[in-house]
């Protein structure tokens, strides 16, 4: 490749990166003797101009290489990897005729903040080396990262589902607890009402006020025991009734 310097002369460049390194150094040189300051200024302008022109050429070459990558089966190979998420690729040229390629996979659908801890995959090499080894180098790490974030996403979904089920279970337990407390309260109130009738000597009313065995099977033994106790107070005695009837008949005969 060839470029023109500030003086209009054509300069042939055989090694672009080496030429960039040389011009970078030369544009910083100056004499210790301040008597050469005017010459140093002109030399600095000359080498700065050369340096910037060389950088521009390299930048254009990088763009062409990017276009070349796009014209290959690059995207088809990416599609075949079946990645889940957004793939970010950053290509940065270096001064030693090589590149640093940074590849980062991000899945915004994954609710786990730990996904942000997954670092980018950095590759370094010449254009040819990256062309030949790019997919071989990134396939396993990216597929692993993709699967990891999918697992994270599934985990977060399962966690959310578990929370919902846990809330439903708690709601169910709270409901059962309230029903149990209400039932026990009803039993206690009925029993207290029966005991109040008992204190007044109203045993039939007390018997009727007792909780129903069908509603409170857990307290069946206690309820039946109390029923028997009340029945002894108001149940009719055949002997007593017959005796009373006989006495009445006798009184009529007399």
Backbone as CSV, one residue per row, in Angstrom:
resi,resn,N_x,N_y,N_z,CA_x,CA_y,CA_z,C_x,C_y,C_z
1,UNK,0.852,-1.191,0.000,0.000,0.000,0.000,0.882,1.232,0.000
2,UNK,0.338,2.352,-0.480,1.106,3.582,-0.608,0.319,4.755,-0.044
3,UNK,1.038,5.708,0.568,0.421,6.941,1.053,1.314,8.119,0.681
4,UNK,0.746,9.304,0.734,1.521,10.508,0.449,1.796,11.242,1.749
5,UNK,3.060,11.700,1.894,3.399,12.431,3.116,3.070,13.904,2.943
6,UNK,3.428,14.722,3.961,3.123,16.149,3.935,3.825,16.881,2.786
7,UNK,4.911,16.302,2.333,5.695,16.941,1.261,5.230,16.505,-0.124
8,UNK,4.215,15.615,-0.171,3.691,15.183,-1.458,4.378,13.966,-2.029
9,UNK,5.328,13.411,-1.297,6.027,12.222,-1.778,5.195,10.959,-1.465
10,UNK,5.310,9.979,-2.384,4.602,8.716,-2.184,5.475,7.761,-1.378
11,UNK,4.898,7.255,-0.287,5.619,6.338,0.599,4.951,4.966,0.514
12,UNK,5.748,3.942,0.244,5.207,2.579,0.180,5.286,1.930,1.573
13,UNK,4.194,1.350,1.990,4.114,0.703,3.298,4.065,-0.807,3.090
14,UNK,5.019,-1.511,3.662,5.040,-2.984,3.529,4.483,-3.683,4.763
15,UNK,4.577,-3.031,5.919,4.045,-3.603,7.160,3.291,-2.497,7.904
16,UNK,1.983,-2.536,7.815,1.153,-1.453,8.352,1.319,-1.292,9.860
17,UNK,1.246,-2.374,10.601,1.328,-2.282,12.069,2.692,-1.800,12.536
18,UNK,3.718,-2.252,11.873,5.071,-1.798,12.237,5.230,-0.316,11.918
19,UNK,4.671,0.108,10.788,4.747,1.519,10.406,4.003,2.395,11.419
20,UNK,2.887,1.893,11.915,2.128,2.643,12.929,2.948,2.798,14.209
21,UNK,3.620,1.731,14.622,4.441,1.788,15.830,5.606,2.774,15.667
22,UNK,6.227,2.757,14.484,7.370,3.643,14.242,6.933,5.109,14.248
23,UNK,5.862,5.405,13.514,5.403,6.808,13.457,4.909,7.287,14.823
24,UNK,4.342,6.385,15.628,3.914,6.770,16.972,5.121,7.213,17.800
25,UNK,6.229,6.492,17.667,7.439,6.861,18.421,8.052,8.155,17.878
26,UNK,8.156,8.233,16.548,8.842,9.364,15.923,8.149,10.700,16.209
27,UNK,6.832,10.684,16.280,6.124,11.944,16.492,6.316,12.476,17.915
28,UNK,6.917,11.657,18.785,7.163,12.081,20.168,8.617,12.533,20.386
29,UNK,9.462,12.286,19.386,10.875,12.637,19.539,11.085,14.144,19.423
30,UNK,12.092,14.639,20.151,12.511,16.038,20.023,13.936,16.167,20.542
31,UNK,14.647,17.197,20.068,16.024,17.423,20.500,16.050,18.009,21.908
32,UNK,17.101,17.665,22.646,17.276,18.270,23.959,17.686,19.733,23.817
33,UNK,18.383,20.012,22.747,18.806,21.391,22.471,17.608,22.176,21.934
34,UNK,17.182,23.197,22.678,16.025,23.982,22.292,16.246,24.757,20.999
35,UNK,17.506,24.802,20.534,17.781,25.479,19.277,17.158,24.759,18.089
36,UNK,16.755,23.501,18.285,16.141,22.726,17.212,14.603,22.686,17.340
37,UNK,14.036,23.569,18.175,12.596,23.526,18.441,11.771,23.714,17.172
38,UNK,12.231,24.599,16.282,11.478,24.824,15.047,11.489,23.567,14.176
39,UNK,12.660,22.931,14.107,12.763,21.695,13.339,11.923,20.583,13.980
40,UNK,11.956,20.523,15.314,11.168,19.502,16.024,9.677,19.671,15.756
41,UNK,9.243,20.910,15.673,7.825,21.171,15.399,7.436,20.639,14.022
42,UNK,8.287,20.897,13.032,8.002,20.427,11.673,8.021,18.904,11.611
43,UNK,9.006,18.303,12.309,9.088,16.838,12.317,7.870,16.209,13.013
44,UNK,7.452,16.859,14.085,6.270,16.354,14.806,5.035,16.410,13.912
45,UNK,4.883,17.490,13.165,3.754,17.609,12.248,3.818,16.537,11.161
46,UNK,5.040,16.301,10.674,5.220,15.309,9.608,4.834,13.908,10.083
47,UNK,5.410,13.508,11.229,5.161,12.149,11.703,3.732,11.972,12.265
48,UNK,3.188,13.039,12.808,1.793,12.968,13.266,0.855,12.750,12.087
49,UNK,1.151,13.472,10.988,0.345,13.300,9.775,0.451,11.876,9.248
50,UNK,1.664,11.326,9.237,1.864,9.948,8.781,1.131,8.952,9.686
51,UNK,1.258,9.185,10.983,0.624,8.290,11.968,-0.890,8.255,11.784
52,UNK,-1.497,9.420,11.625,-2.956,9.492,11.474,-3.419,8.862,10.166
53,UNK,-2.655,9.041,9.104,-3.012,8.423,7.822,-2.936,6.899,7.902
54,UNK,-1.921,6.401,8.605,-1.770,4.947,8.757,-2.909,4.363,9.595
55,UNK,-3.278,5.080,10.668,-4.407,4.624,11.501,-5.703,4.584,10.701
56,UNK,-5.874,5.569,9.824,-7.073,5.611,8.996,-7.127,4.412,8.056
57,UNK,-5.983,4.075,7.495,-5.912,2.912,6.598,-6.263,1.635,7.360
58,UNK,-5.711,1.502,8.579,-5.989,0.304,9.367,-7.467,0.231,9.728
59,UNK,-8.060,1.379,10.066,-9.475,1.406,10.398,-10.325,0.951,9.214
60,UNK,-9.940,1.369,8.009,-10.668,0.956,6.810,-10.520,-0.540,6.563
61,UNK,-9.326,-1.066,6.855,-9.103,-2.511,6.693,-9.971,-3.306,7.670
62,UNK,-10.094,-2.792,8.899,-10.929,-3.471,9.903,-12.375,-3.510,9.442
63,UNK,-12.850,-2.402,8.897,-14.229,-2.356,8.399,-14.452,-3.362,7.281
64,UNK,-13.467,-3.458,6.387,-13.573,-4.416,5.286,-13.598,-5.852,5.808
65,UNK,-12.781,-6.104,6.857,-12.755,-7.447,7.432,-14.094,-7.781,8.098
66,UNK,-14.714,-6.766,8.731,-16.030,-6.981,9.333,-17.051,-7.336,8.263
67,UNK,-16.974,-6.608,7.143,-17.899,-6.876,6.040,-17.676,-8.282,5.503
68,UNK,-16.413,-8.679,5.436,-16.085,-10.016,4.946,-16.685,-11.087,5.850
69,UNK,-16.620,-10.848,7.166,-17.201,-11.795,8.122,-18.701,-11.915,7.885
70,UNK,-19.337,-10.769,7.637,-20.779,-10.773,7.437,-21.176,-11.536,6.171
71,UNK,-20.250,-11.610,5.199,-20.570,-12.253,3.930,-20.375,-13.769,3.969
72,UNK,-19.869,-14.279,5.055,-19.706,-15.724,5.192,-20.991,-16.317,5.762
73,UNK,-20.927,-17.592,6.174,-22.098,-18.230,6.790,-22.120,-17.972,8.299
74,UNK,-21.622,-16.816,8.671,-21.485,-16.431,10.068,-22.796,-16.564,10.833
75,UNK,-23.850,-15.981,10.303,-25.128,-15.969,11.011,-25.792,-17.339,11.017
76,UNK,-25.581,-18.097,9.963,-26.139,-19.450,9.949,-25.493,-20.314,11.031
77,UNK,-24.194,-20.121,11.217,-23.511,-20.876,12.264,-23.986,-20.441,13.645
78,UNK,-24.220,-19.151,13.801,-24.760,-18.669,15.074,-26.141,-19.261,15.334
79,UNK,-26.969,-19.289,14.292,-28.325,-19.832,14.433,-28.289,-21.295,14.831
80,UNK,-27.316,-22.029,14.293,-27.209,-23.462,14.593,-26.806,-23.727,16.040
81,UNK,-26.299,-22.703,16.723,-25.900,-22.878,18.122,-27.108,-22.866,19.059
82,UNK,-28.271,-22.392,18.555,-29.512,-22.385,19.353,-29.343,-21.671,20.697
83,UNK,-28.760,-20.494,20.643,-28.559,-19.729,21.875,-29.848,-19.027,22.281
84,UNK,-30.040,-18.861,23.582,-31.195,-18.132,24.103,-30.711,-16.829,24.719
85,UNK,-31.098,-15.706,24.116,-30.672,-14.419,24.642,-30.114,-13.519,23.557
86,UNK,-29.552,-12.398,23.985,-28.961,-11.420,23.065,-27.452,-11.612,23.030
87,UNK,-26.906,-11.734,21.813,-25.469,-11.938,21.644,-24.821,-10.617,21.247
88,UNK,-23.874,-10.163,22.058,-23.179,-8.905,21.792,-21.722,-9.216,21.427
89,UNK,-21.285,-8.733,20.260,-19.929,-8.998,19.781,-19.221,-7.665,19.565
90,UNK,-18.068,-7.501,20.190,-17.278,-6.274,20.060,-15.886,-6.627,19.540
91,UNK,-15.487,-5.990,18.450,-14.182,-6.255,17.840,-13.309,-5.012,17.977
92,UNK,-12.132,-5.179,18.593,-11.221,-4.045,18.796,-9.846,-4.375,18.253
93,UNK,-9.339,-3.573,17.304,-8.004,-3.825,16.753,-6.911,-3.434,17.744
94,UNK,-5.788,-4.119,17.701,-4.628,-3.790,18.534,-3.496,-3.330,17.618
95,UNK,-2.383,-2.956,18.214,-1.274,-2.413,17.422,-0.350,-3.491,16.869
96,UNK,-0.575,-4.758,17.220,0.322,-5.827,16.764,-0.331,-6.709,15.703
97,UNK,-1.133,-6.069,14.840,-1.758,-6.778,13.718,-2.700,-7.891,14.180
98,UNK,-3.331,-7.674,15.327,-4.289,-8.655,15.821,-5.523,-7.925,16.347
99,UNK,-6.469,-8.702,16.877,-7.724,-8.138,17.348,-8.098,-8.759,18.686
100,UNK,-8.854,-8.004,19.458,-9.473,-8.540,20.669,-10.977,-8.592,20.392
101,UNK,-11.521,-9.794,20.468,-12.939,-10.011,20.188,-13.642,-10.360,21.498
102,UNK,-14.618,-9.552,21.853,-15.365,-9.772,23.096,-16.773,-10.230,22.751
103,UNK,-17.185,-11.372,23.328,-18.499,-11.953,23.046,-19.254,-12.108,24.367
104,UNK,-20.446,-11.522,24.431,-21.245,-11.579,25.654,-22.672,-11.998,25.322
105,UNK,-23.162,-13.008,26.041,-24.542,-13.469,25.871,-25.348,-13.018,27.080
106,UNK,-26.479,-12.374,26.808,-27.321,-11.881,27.892,-28.771,-12.273,27.631
107,UNK,-29.431,-12.767,28.668,-30.830,-13.179,28.548,-31.664,-12.330,29.497
108,UNK,-32.326,-11.315,28.950,-33.129,-10.403,29.768,-34.359,-11.091,30.355
109,UNK,-34.759,-12.214,29.746,-35.932,-12.940,30.251,-35.636,-13.658,31.558
110,UNK,-34.346,-13.826,31.839,-33.941,-14.505,33.076,-34.045,-13.517,34.231
111,UNK,-34.866,-13.835,35.222,-35.087,-12.926,36.340,-34.014,-12.974,37.412
112,UNK,-33.100,-13.924,37.305,-32.046,-14.066,38.313,-30.930,-13.068,38.027
113,UNK,-30.667,-12.173,38.995,-29.628,-11.164,38.814,-28.231,-11.779,38.698
114,UNK,-28.103,-13.043,39.064,-26.801,-13.712,38.980,-26.331,-13.820,37.535
115,UNK,-27.247,-13.692,36.579,-26.864,-13.775,35.162,-25.862,-12.668,34.812
116,UNK,-25.927,-11.556,35.541,-25.034,-10.439,35.265,-23.594,-10.733,35.681
117,UNK,-23.405,-11.800,36.436,-22.057,-12.175,36.872,-21.312,-12.968,35.805
118,UNK,-22.029,-13.413,34.767,-21.376,-14.164,33.693,-20.535,-13.201,32.868
119,UNK,-19.207,-13.381,32.821,-18.336,-12.428,32.128,-18.353,-12.638,30.617
120,UNK,-17.910,-11.627,29.852,-17.802,-11.812,28.406,-16.659,-12.766,28.075
121,UNK,-16.747,-13.392,26.916,-15.692,-14.283,26.447,-14.779,-13.465,25.548
122,UNK,-13.510,-13.351,25.911,-12.558,-12.541,25.151,-11.600,-13.437,24.364
123,UNK,-11.477,-13.145,23.067,-10.557,-13.869,22.196,-9.554,-12.885,21.612
124,UNK,-8.339,-13.335,21.443,-7.293,-12.476,20.871,-6.577,-13.239,19.775
125,UNK,-6.367,-12.601,18.632,-5.665,-13.256,17.533,-5.709,-12.421,16.280
126,UNK,-5.042,-12.899,15.262,-5.075,-12.218,13.972,-6.435,-12.470,13.325
127,UNK,-6.694,-11.738,12.251,-7.959,-11.918,11.537,-8.101,-13.357,11.055
128,UNK,-7.018,-13.896,10.562,-7.044,-15.273,10.058,-7.296,-16.265,11.190
129,UNK,-6.645,-16.056,12.330,-6.826,-16.956,13.470,-8.274,-16.910,13.981
130,UNK,-8.843,-15.715,14.022,-10.232,-15.583,14.475,-11.195,-16.216,13.475
131,UNK,-10.888,-16.045,12.186,-11.731,-16.669,11.160,-11.737,-18.188,11.308
132,UNK,-10.570,-18.729,11.561,-10.440,-20.189,11.608,-10.927,-20.802,12.916
133,UNK,-10.813,-20.053,14.018,-11.128,-20.664,15.315,-12.246,-20.022,16.099
134,UNK,-12.955,-19.068,15.486,-13.980,-18.317,16.221,-15.058,-19.231,16.790
135,UNK,-15.743,-19.959,15.930,-16.875,-20.768,16.390,-16.421,-21.946,17.248
136,UNK,-15.269,-22.462,16.944,-14.745,-23.565,17.765,-14.471,-23.086,19.189
137,UNK,-14.048,-21.824,19.315,-13.695,-21.279,20.625,-14.915,-20.852,21.435
138,UNK,-15.971,-20.384,20.749,-17.099,-19.812,21.494,-18.256,-20.780,21.708
139,UNK,-18.344,-21.835,20.890,-19.533,-22.695,20.923,-19.831,-23.249,22.316
140,UNK,-18.860,-23.973,22.886,-19.100,-24.618,24.183,-19.364,-23.603,25.298
141,UNK,-18.521,-22.540,25.448,-18.790,-21.576,26.523,-20.149,-20.881,26.388
142,UNK,-20.505,-20.469,25.161,-21.771,-19.752,24.989,-22.968,-20.664,25.190
143,UNK,-22.879,-21.900,24.696,-23.987,-22.838,24.891,-24.156,-23.175,26.369
144,UNK,-23.015,-23.261,27.075,-23.079,-23.501,28.521,-23.733,-22.323,29.230
145,UNK,-23.310,-21.096,28.858,-23.895,-19.892,29.465,-25.378,-19.783,29.138
146,UNK,-25.718,-20.107,27.889,-27.127,-20.061,27.473,-27.958,-21.030,28.296
147,UNK,-27.456,-22.263,28.426,-28.171,-23.269,29.222,-28.270,-22.875,30.677
148,UNK,-27.206,-22.256,31.181,-27.197,-21.826,32.580,-28.278,-20.785,32.830
149,UNK,-28.383,-19.808,31.917,-29.389,-18.762,32.102,-30.796,-19.305,31.916
150,UNK,-30.951,-20.282,31.014,-32.263,-20.923,30.850,-32.625,-21.658,32.136
151,UNK,-31.612,-22.346,32.717,-31.848,-23.036,33.995,-32.213,-22.035,35.086
152,UNK,-31.519,-20.889,35.081,-31.820,-19.840,36.054,-33.259,-19.363,35.877
153,UNK,-33.627,-19.160,34.600,-34.979,-18.691,34.297,-36.022,-19.703,34.778
154,UNK,-35.768,-20.989,34.480,-36.690,-22.040,34.921,-36.754,-22.107,36.440
155,UNK,-35.579,-21.943,37.063,-35.524,-21.962,38.522,-36.365,-20.833,39.108
156,UNK,-36.232,-19.628,38.521,-36.985,-18.489,39.022,-38.488,-18.699,38.836
157,UNK,-38.860,-19.323,37.709,-40.274,-19.609,37.471,-40.786,-20.621,38.496
158,UNK,-39.966,-21.661,38.740,-40.359,-22.668,39.725,-40.443,-22.062,41.118
159,UNK,-39.503,-21.157,41.399,-39.504,-20.492,42.703,-40.770,-19.658,42.876
160,UNK,-41.135,-18.957,41.810,-42.343,-18.134,41.864,-43.581,-19.013,42.034
161,UNK,-43.585,-20.151,41.318,-44.705,-21.079,41.426,-44.785,-21.657,42.839
162,UNK,-43.610,-21.955,43.401,-43.558,-22.487,44.770,-44.094,-21.463,45.763
163,UNK,-43.726,-20.197,45.540,-44.222,-19.141,46.422,-45.744,-19.059,46.369
164,UNK,-46.284,-19.178,45.138,-47.741,-19.124,44.977,-48.404,-20.292,45.703
165,UNK,-47.823,-21.494,45.489,-48.378,-22.678,46.147,-48.266,-22.558,47.663
166,UNK,-47.145,-22.005,48.104,-46.939,-21.821,49.539,-47.984,-20.857,50.102
167,UNK,-48.261,-19.792,49.340,-49.262,-18.820,49.782,-50.646,-19.464,49.822
168,UNK,-50.943,-20.302,48.814,-52.233,-20.996,48.778,-52.355,-21.972,49.944
169,UNK,-51.254,-22.671,50.232,-51.255,-23.627,51.340,-51.448,-22.903,52.666
170,UNK,-50.779,-21.753,52.802,-50.933,-20.966,54.034,-52.366,-20.469,54.168
171,UNK,-52.932,-20.025,53.026,-54.320,-19.558,53.043,-55.260,-20.690,53.443
172,UNK,-54.967,-21.896,52.922,-55.785,-23.061,53.260,-55.672,-23.383,54.747
173,UNK,-54.434,-23.361,55.245,-54.218,-23.650,56.666,-54.881,-22.603,57.557
174,UNK,-54.785,-21.335,57.143,-55.430,-20.271,57.919,-56.943,-20.456,57.947
175,UNK,-57.497,-20.856,56.794,-58.935,-21.079,56.707,-59.363,-22.226,57.615
176,UNK,-58.580,-23.333,57.554,-58.891,-24.488,58.394,-58.765,-24.141,59.876
177,UNK,-57.772,-23.330,60.191,-57.574,-22.922,61.576,-58.761,-22.095,62.072
178,UNK,-59.209,-21.152,61.214,-60.344,-20.310,61.592,-61.606,-21.142,61.756
179,UNK,-61.808,-22.113,60.842,-62.985,-22.980,60.937,-62.942,-23.813,62.213
180,UNK,-61.751,-24.297,62.548,-61.598,-25.096,63.757,-61.873,-24.263,65.005
181,UNK,-61.328,-23.039,65.003,-61.543,-22.153,66.152,-63.021,-21.791,66.294
182,UNK,-63.674,-21.538,65.141,-65.109,-21.197,65.181,-65.930,-22.376,65.697
183,UNK,-65.552,-23.590,65.267,-66.270,-24.792,65.702,-66.081,-25.028,67.201
184,UNK,-64.844,-24.860,67.656,-64.573,-25.040,69.086,-65.309,-23.991,69.916
185,UNK,-65.401,-22.781,69.369,-66.126,-21.724,70.073,-67.611,-22.068,70.181
186,UNK,-68.160,-22.584,69.075,-69.572,-22.976,69.062,-69.834,-24.091,70.068
187,UNK,-68.916,-25.060,70.132,-69.035,-26.171,71.083,-68.997,-25.650,72.515
188,UNK,-68.049,-24.769,72.769,-67.880,-24.242,74.124,-69.110,-23.436,74.560
189,UNK,-69.615,-22.613,73.637,-70.785,-21.795,73.970,-72.011,-22.668,74.251
190,UNK,-72.193,-23.735,73.433,-73.334,-24.639,73.641,-73.211,-25.356,74.980
191,UNK,-72.011,-25.795,75.306,-71.775,-26.512,76.555,-72.026,-25.589,77.748
192,UNK,-71.574,-24.345,77.647,-71.776,-23.389,78.730,-73.264,-23.086,78.914
193,UNK,-73.988,-23.009,77.804,-75.433,-22.767,77.873,-76.144,-23.917,78.582
194,UNK,-75.722,-25.156,78.245,-76.313,-26.330,78.887,-76.024,-26.320,80.394
195,UNK,-74.806,-25.961,80.758,-74.436,-25.930,82.175,-75.211,-24.853,82.930
196,UNK,-75.497,-23.753,82.245,-76.301,-22.701,82.887,-77.722,-23.208,83.179
197,UNK,-78.305,-23.934,82.203,-79.630,-24.542,82.435,-79.558,-25.555,83.578
198,UNK,-78.448,-26.283,83.620,-78.267,-27.296,84.675,-78.277,-26.633,86.048
199,UNK,-77.617,-25.490,86.173,-77.572,-24.787,87.451,-78.969,-24.327,87.882
200,UNK,-79.825,-24.061,86.886,-81.188,-23.628,87.197,-82.136,-24.799,87.393
201,UNK,-81.613,-26.023,87.251,-82.433,-27.221,87.428,-83.281,-27.545,86.211
202,UNK,-83.004,-26.907,85.084,-83.751,-27.145,83.850,-82.993,-28.179,83.014
203,UNK,-83.175,-29.433,83.386,-82.359,-30.485,82.781,-82.774,-30.820,81.354
204,UNK,-84.076,-30.714,81.059,-84.501,-30.962,79.681,-83.917,-29.900,78.746
205,UNK,-84.010,-28.626,79.212,-83.427,-27.547,78.408,-81.919,-27.709,78.282
206,UNK,-81.303,-28.161,79.375,-79.861,-28.376,79.360,-79.497,-29.467,78.360
207,UNK,-80.297,-30.531,78.352,-80.052,-31.646,77.415,-80.167,-31.167,75.981
208,UNK,-81.175,-30.342,75.692,-81.400,-29.827,74.331,-80.309,-28.840,73.915
209,UNK,-79.756,-28.151,74.895,-78.738,-27.141,74.581,-77.361,-27.743,74.320
210,UNK,-77.172,-28.998,74.712,-75.870,-29.639,74.510,-75.500,-29.679,73.023
211,UNK,-74.186,-29.619,72.686,-73.752,-29.730,71.288,-74.189,-31.071,70.706
212,UNK,-74.449,-31.097,69.387,-74.870,-32.320,68.719,-73.656,-33.205,68.426
213,UNK,-73.826,-34.497,68.717,-72.736,-35.447,68.466,-72.372,-35.478,66.989
214,UNK,-73.368,-35.334,66.113,-73.119,-35.376,64.665,-72.247,-34.205,64.208
215,UNK,-72.331,-33.086,64.913,-71.523,-31.914,64.556,-70.155,-31.941,65.214
216,UNK,-70.072,-32.614,66.350,-68.809,-32.633,67.098,-68.432,-34.072,67.459
217,UNK,-68.125,-34.904,66.465,-67.811,-36.317,66.733,-66.589,-36.496,67.632
218,UNK,-65.678,-35.516,67.615,-64.476,-35.630,68.453,-64.819,-35.537,69.947
219,UNK,-65.967,-34.962,70.255,-66.370,-34.802,71.657,-67.567,-35.703,72.001
220,UNK,-67.777,-36.723,71.175,-68.960,-37.586,71.333,-69.053,-38.184,72.733
221,UNK,-67.951,-38.692,73.241,-67.980,-39.343,74.554,-68.382,-38.362,75.659
222,UNK,-67.832,-37.167,75.618,-68.151,-36.145,76.623,-69.614,-35.729,76.533
223,UNK,-70.101,-35.563,75.288,-71.490,-35.128,75.095,-72.464,-36.199,75.595
224,UNK,-72.222,-37.461,75.223,-73.127,-38.556,75.632,-73.129,-38.740,77.157
225,UNK,-71.975,-38.566,77.746,-71.883,-38.691,79.203,-72.752,-37.627,79.880
226,UNK,-72.711,-36.429,79.333,-73.521,-35.347,79.902,-75.003,-35.576,79.642
227,UNK,-75.337,-36.114,78.446,-76.734,-36.424,78.145,-77.295,-37.438,79.145
228,UNK,-76.505,-38.479,79.413,-76.941,-39.495,80.385,-77.172,-38.876,81.758
229,UNK,-76.311,-37.980,82.121,-76.417,-37.331,83.423,-77.708,-36.523,83.527
230,UNK,-78.046,-35.779,82.439,-79.269,-34.977,82.456,-80.522,-35.865,82.411
231,UNK,-80.449,-36.937,81.639,-81.605,-37.830,81.494,-82.020,-38.454,82.826
232,UNK,-81.058,-38.669,83.664,-81.386,-39.256,84.974,-82.263,-38.329,85.808
233,UNK,-82.242,-37.052,85.503,-83.023,-36.074,86.256,-84.442,-35.927,85.732
234,UNK,-84.628,-36.134,84.414,-85.983,-35.898,83.904,-86.623,-37.108,83.236
235,UNK,-85.930,-38.214,83.110,-86.521,-39.396,82.479,-87.619,-39.961,83.386
236,UNK,-88.800,-40.354,82.864,-89.909,-40.872,83.697,-89.579,-42.235,84.297
237,UNK,-90.040,-42.464,85.536,-89.879,-43.756,86.224,-91.210,-44.495,86.200
238,UNK,-91.262,-45.659,85.580,-92.504,-46.425,85.472,-93.055,-46.787,86.856
239,UNK,-92.160,-47.106,87.735,-92.573,-47.476,89.090,-93.260,-46.304,89.788
240,UNK,-92.636,-45.139,89.632,-93.173,-43.953,90.285,-94.526,-43.586,89.716
241,UNK,-94.642,-43.649,88.358,-95.894,-43.295,87.710,-97.020,-44.266,88.107
242,UNK,-96.723,-45.589,88.135,-97.725,-46.592,88.508,-98.189,-46.396,89.947
243,UNK,-97.209,-46.080,90.773,-97.550,-45.886,92.190,-98.472,-44.698,92.346
244,UNK,-98.175,-43.647,91.604,-98.990,-42.430,91.678,-100.393,-42.690,91.179
245,UNK,-100.504,-43.456,90.059,-101.835,-43.793,89.506,-102.646,-44.627,90.492
246,UNK,-101.978,-45.596,91.128,-102.669,-46.460,92.095,-103.201,-45.663,93.279
247,UNK,-102.321,-44.682,93.665,-102.730,-43.856,94.796,-103.945,-43.026,94.420
248,UNK,-103.986,-42.568,93.199,-105.131,-41.759,92.747,-106.394,-42.601,92.706
249,UNK,-106.264,-43.861,92.196,-107.425,-44.747,92.123,-107.951,-45.070,93.539
250,UNK,-107.027,-45.306,94.410,-107.408,-45.621,95.778,-108.166,-44.461,96.415
251,UNK,-107.645,-43.221,96.104,-108.308,-42.060,96.679,-109.726,-41.930,96.128
252,UNK,-109.954,-42.303,94.865,-111.296,-42.213,94.269,-112.235,-43.266,94.899
253,UNK,-111.699,-44.474,95.164,-112.517,-45.537,95.749,-112.993,-45.140,97.140
254,UNK,-112.088,-44.408,97.756,-112.489,-43.976,99.078,-113.423,-42.787,98.946
